[in-house]
Amino acid sequence: MTECEAVIGIGQADALLSQEQIETIMQEGLGRLAVDGRRVLIIIPDGTRTMPVKRFYDLFRSLLAPRVETMDYLVALGTHRPMDDAALSELIGYPVRDGRCHESRILNHHWDDPDSLVQLGTIPAADMETLTRGLLVRDVPVRLNRLILDYDQIIICGPVFPHEVVGFSGGTKYLFPGIAGAEIINFTHWLGAVMTNYAIIGSGYTPVRAVIDRAASLVPTPLASCCLVTTSAGVHGLYFGRPELAWEAASELSSQVHIVWLDEPVQRVLSVMPTLYDDLWTAAKGMYKLEPAVADGGEVVIYAPHITEVSYTHGRLLDEIGYHCRDYFLKQWDRFKDYPGGVLAHSTHCKGLGEYDPVTGVETPRVTVTLATGIPRERCERINLGYLDPATIDIPAWQARAQEGVLVVPRAGEMLYRIRRQA
C-alpha cells in the first residue's frame, strides 16, 4: 500500500489528546504506508502556525526513521521568508546546522527560484471555469518544488485553522501555496479575495479548495496527510490518511474549536498579536479573524509593537498599491492587473469589505483598520491604514470597556469570531 486510503484519528473539542493517543494514531497511520527502505519527504509549517512540531519530529524519528532509507523535511513557506538555522532549530526543537538535524535535511521552500520548481501540468481554463464557479477563467500552470520527485512518499503534517483564502487551512494547502510556484499561489489567493475573506473564512469546502485539490491530483508521488487541530493548550484532534479525507475530518473539528460565537457585533477590537507573526503580512490575521464580528463603522486595532515591517517579501509592492477593498482593484483593473494576485489579495483581506466609486475616487471601507505597531505613522498613512502609537495602549483599560462594545483578543490570529445570528 503506497497511500493511506482511510482516515485514522480522533478529535475532542472540549479536551486535549494524550501523548499516548497521539502516538497510537501516528503508529497506526505510518504503519499503513509502504515506505520500508524508501525515501520520505515530510512537509511541515513554518513558525507562523501553532503546532507542537518537536513532538511530531520525535514521533517521526522514532516510528518512521528506522524503516526508511531517507527522511527529510520541507518547510511549507509559501511566499514567507526562508528560515535560517536558528529559526529552524526553534521550530523543530533541536539544533539545526547547515540545514541538517540528526539524519535529516531541514529544507526551505523557495517559491521565487525557478530552478527549484517543476511544472506538473496545467489546469485549463475550461476546468477553472467549473472549479471557480465562473469567477476566474484562465489556464494556470501548476509548479511545485521539484524535491517531490526525489522521494517515494510525501507526508503532509500540519494544523488546520479557519483561513481567509481557502476556508480552512491544512491538507493539500501545504502544497499549494506551501511549496508551490507563483502562478497558482497568485491565482488561488486572488480567487479568495474576489470571494472576500468575509464570505470565505471558516466556510468549509470552497472553490479555492477545489482548485488546490485539482492541482494536487497532478502530484505523481503518493501523498498522505497528518492533520492536527491545535490551540496553544495542546492538540484537540489528529487525523491521518488521504489528504482530502484527513482535512475534511480536521476542518469539521476546527469549526468547533476555533470559532468563537458572539451574540452581538462589537464596535472596536484590540487584536493582540503574538510574536510568531513578525510582519503585517502574517499579523493581518488579527483583522481576517475578527472582521465578521465587527459592526459596520467599527474598528480593528492590530496591536503588535514588535512588528516593524509591512512584509519582508512583498513590502515594496504593498508600499506602491497600499491597502484597499476588493472593488478598489476590480473597478480599476487595467491599473492593477499586472500586480501579483497574492499581493492584491492580502491588501483586500486586511482592508476588509468596502465600496469604491470610480467616478469620485472615494473608497468607503466597512471597518477601519489601525496599526499599533512599530511601523511609523507616515508609512501607515502612505499604505492607507490608520496609526495608533503602541505606547498608548493600556490593555486593562480596553478590557474595562467591554460594555461599550470593545473586545480585546489576546493571542489573536487563529480563533475566528462570528455573530450567532449570521449562522
Beta strands, then each sheet from edge to edge (+ up, - down):
strand 1: 8-11
strand 2: 39-44
strand 3: 70-75
strand 4: 100-101
strand 5: 104-108
strand 6: 117-123
strand 7: 140-145
strand 8: 153-159
strand 9: 162-163
strand 10: 167-168
strand 11: 223-231
strand 12: 234-241
strand 13: 259-262
strand 14: 266-272
strand 15: 294-304
strand 16: 354-357
strand 17: 362-365
strand 18: 368-373
strand 19: 386-387
strand 20: 406-409
strand 21: 416-419
sheet 1: 1+ 12- 11+ 8+ 2+ 3+ 5+ 4-
sheet 2: 6+ 7-
sheet 3: 9+ 10-
sheet 4: 13+ 21+
sheet 5: 19+ 18+ 15+ 14+ 20+
sheet 6: 16+ 17-
end
